[in-house]
Amino acid sequence: MTGKLPIHLSRQGQRSLRDAEVRTVGSENEFMTLERVSYTLDSTLDSVNKAEQTAEALAAKMPFEEEDCHRIAMAVREAAVNAVLHGNAYDPKKKMTVSFENTGDSLVIKISDQGRGLRDADIPDPLAEENLLKQSGRGIFLIRSFMDEVKIRQLEPGTEITLVKHIGQAGTATEERQ
């Protein structure tokens, strides 16, 4: 089975996934796809939408359940919103970088911003009584519940969050902070 993805991403220059074939080879569990795709986006909500749509399209090409595809897309959306809103503060001079990698047994997604950085101590517990009625502050919590692994790394400047979803596993995140 061969398919085309309708989403533009750059890979080593300006190659588009529209021109790249995604094939399922042999059984449903074997994939021959672009191994890694990354691109740089402006700090806008349109970029958040692109990242989310790309995540869902790529996850759908892997043997994830439909529900997992939606969870992956939601986690990417939350991480991208954090990068654009909290990290880059919609600064047009700052960019968000997103990469997707199909390792054969996992989908690894990295999202980085050029903001002031995220300190773990600054992430409130959304289940704490004083935070239960707040309308924000649940993004990282959702990301951790939807993905199998979540890693947050300080950059100079900015933050990189790595999201990993393993094929055939339920979402209980292990966490690493650097």
C-alpha positions in Angstrom: 0.0 0.0 0.0 1.3 3.4 -0.9 -0.1 6.8 0.1 0.7 10.5 -0.2 0.6 12.9 2.7 -0.8 16.4 1.9 1.3 18.3 4.4 4.4 20.4 3.6 7.5 19.8 5.7 11.1 20.6 5.0 13.6 17.8 5.0 17.2 18.6 4.0 16.2 21.8 2.3 12.7 22.3 1.0 11.4 18.7 0.3 7.7 18.2 0.8 6.0 15.2 2.2 3.5 15.7 -0.7 6.3 14.3 -2.9 7.4 11.6 -0.5 5.8 8.1 -0.6 4.8 6.4 2.6 4.6 2.7 2.2 3.5 -0.2 4.3 5.8 -3.1 3.5 5.1 -6.8 4.3 2.9 -6.9 7.4 1.1 -4.0 9.0 3.9 -3.7 11.6 6.6 -2.9 9.1 7.1 0.6 7.7 9.3 2.1 5.1 8.8 5.8 5.6 10.9 8.9 5.8 12.8 8.2 9.0 13.0 11.8 10.2 11.2 15.0 9.2 11.8 18.3 10.8 10.8 21.9 10.1 10.9 25.4 11.5 7.7 27.4 12.0 6.8 30.9 13.0 5.4 31.5 16.5 1.7 31.6 15.4 -1.4 29.5 16.1 -1.3 28.5 12.4 2.0 26.8 13.2 0.4 25.0 16.1 -2.3 23.8 13.8 0.2 22.5 11.3 2.2 20.7 13.9 -1.0 19.0 15.2 -2.2 18.0 11.8 1.1 16.6 10.8 1.3 14.6 14.0 -2.1 13.1 13.4 -1.4 12.3 9.7 2.0 10.7 10.5 0.6 8.7 13.4 -2.3 7.5 11.2 0.3 5.9 8.9 1.7 3.9 11.7 -0.2 1.0 13.5 -1.6 3.2 16.3 -5.2 2.9 17.3 -7.3 5.8 16.2 -7.7 6.9 19.8 -3.9 7.0 20.1 -3.6 9.1 16.9 -5.9 11.7 18.5 -3.9 11.6 21.8 -0.6 12.1 19.9 -2.1 15.0 18.0 -3.4 16.5 21.2 -0.1 16.2 23.0 1.7 17.8 20.1 -0.9 20.6 20.1 -0.3 21.2 23.8 3.5 21.2 23.4 3.3 23.5 20.4 1.0 26.0 22.2 3.5 26.0 25.1 6.3 26.7 22.7 4.5 29.5 20.8 2.7 31.1 23.7 4.7 30.5 26.8 8.2 30.0 25.2 8.3 32.4 22.3 5.5 34.7 23.5 4.3 35.0 19.8 7.6 36.9 19.1 7.8 37.0 15.2 11.7 36.8 15.5 11.5 33.5 17.4 10.8 30.2 15.8 9.5 26.8 16.8 11.2 23.7 15.6 9.3 20.4 15.2 10.6 17.0 14.3 9.0 13.7 13.8 10.9 10.4 13.7 9.5 6.9 13.0 11.9 4.5 14.7 10.0 1.5 13.6 8.6 0.8 17.0 7.9 4.4 18.2 7.0 7.8 17.0 9.4 10.4 18.5 8.4 14.0 18.3 10.6 16.9 19.4 9.3 20.5 19.8 11.7 23.3 20.7 11.3 27.0 21.2 13.7 30.0 21.6 12.1 31.4 24.7 13.4 31.9 28.2 13.3 28.2 29.1 11.0 26.1 31.2 12.0 25.2 34.7 10.3 22.1 36.2 9.7 24.1 39.4 7.5 26.5 37.4 5.1 23.7 36.2 2.1 23.8 38.6 0.4 20.6 39.7 -3.1 20.9 38.0 -4.5 18.4 40.6 -3.5 20.6 43.6 -6.5 22.1 45.3 -5.5 25.7 44.5 -5.2 24.9 40.8 -8.4 22.8 40.3 -10.5 25.7 39.1 -7.9 27.5 37.0 -8.5 27.5 33.3 -4.9 26.9 32.3 -2.0 24.9 33.5 -3.0 21.4 32.3 -0.9 21.1 29.1 2.1 19.3 30.5 -0.2 17.1 32.6 -2.1 16.1 29.4 1.0 15.5 27.4 2.4 13.2 30.1 -0.9 11.3 30.3 -1.1 10.8 26.5 2.5 9.8 25.7 4.7 6.9 26.9 7.7 9.1 27.5 8.2 12.8 28.0 11.5 14.5 28.3 12.0 18.2 29.0 15.5 19.7 28.3 16.8 23.2 28.8 18.4 24.8 25.7 20.3 28.0 25.5 17.9 29.7 24.8 14.7 27.9 25.0 13.2 24.5 25.8 13.0 21.2 24.0 10.3 18.7 24.8 10.5 15.1 23.5 7.4 13.1 23.2 7.5 9.3 22.6 4.7 7.0 21.7 5.5 3.3 21.4 3.5 1.1 19.1 1.2 -1.1 21.1 1.6 0.5 24.5 -0.9 2.4 26.7 0.0 6.0 27.6 1.7 6.0 31.0 4.6 8.5 30.7 8.0 8.1 32.1 9.7 11.4 32.6 13.2 12.8 32.3 14.2 16.3 33.0 17.6 17.8 32.2 
